[in-house]
Each structure stands twice: as structure tokens, then as C-alpha cells.
């Protein structure tokens, strides 16, 4: 039987994480995996970069991205209510209703919070793309490291993009159970 796998990321355009995501999903065996990519923001032409057999879904239109980028008040509000999103299933549940076998949060921060708060019936994997010891960009989405560590403990496994990033993750979060690394393509 084919495994249903959902990859979740904030966007499909941008830097290394997005390129890595596209390479991975496009190269998975379509006879073994039924792949869906879900992004927080809509990508206007997903099938110019995704193989035709990959299903694409999004949560919000792109216009909202520009508003949030330029509005620091929204960032402050997100940070203050961020821990609540770990348990607020109602807002995101409709995007996870396809009974996936595996759900992969391809970025930390808000994406990981959504996945660990909603995808309870699936095996969930967190993917860490940064050296959190020296460049901890996801901390802006959490009240403190305790809340972020609590979120990562809900994942069945955590993947980092290098051995160095894995060691950094384990030092910051004092958590090494089910962590591994897979080098970025």
C-alpha cells in the first residue's frame, strides 16, 4: 500500500530549505508514496516546480504575507499566543483531514507548532535547517526554549541537516531522543 506523506512548509519560494523540499518531494518514488505539499502561503504556480503527481494545498493567500512581513505588531501578537497554537486544533485541522501516515514539518517555528498541534494520528517529523546554537531563527515564535523543547518532544523524530546542526540542537534543547541528521542535497 502507498504511504500518504504530507510535507508542510511556510512557502515554496526562497532559499535553501524550499529548494531542498522541492528536490526531496520530486524525487520520492511515486509508486510508494502519495505526496502532498501544504504551504502556509499560496504559491502562484506550484506545478512549474512540483512534479504532476504531487498534490499541492495552501492555507492562506500570498497577500497576507506582505502584511505580516511589514507589521511588527503581528509578530509580537504571534509570539505571545504562540504556545496556545500547540493545542488550538480548530484553526488548522481542516488542512490535515486526509489521514496521512507521515506528516513532516519542514521548518521550525510556526510550521512545527501547527504540525505537532494537529497531526496526532500520523507519525510526525520535525526538520531543523539551522544551527540553533548560533543562529536560532525559530525562537521568535516561542515564549522561551522550554516551550520550543516541549513542542519538539511531541515529534516522533527530529531531522537536522548536518551533524553539527544535530549537536547544536541537542545542546540548546537538551534533547537527543530520536534525532538524526540527513545532509541537505
Buried (B, 14 or more C-beta within 10 A) or exposed (E): EEEBBBBBBBBBBEEEBBBBBBEBBBEBEBEEBBBBBBBBBBBEEBEEBBEEEBBBBBBEEBEBBEEBEEEEEEEEEBBEEBBEBBEBBEEBEEBBEBEBBBBBBBBBBBBBBBBBBBBEEBBBBBBBBBBBBEEBEBBEBBEEBEBBBBBBEBBEBBBBBBEEBBBBBBEBBEBEEBBEBEEBE
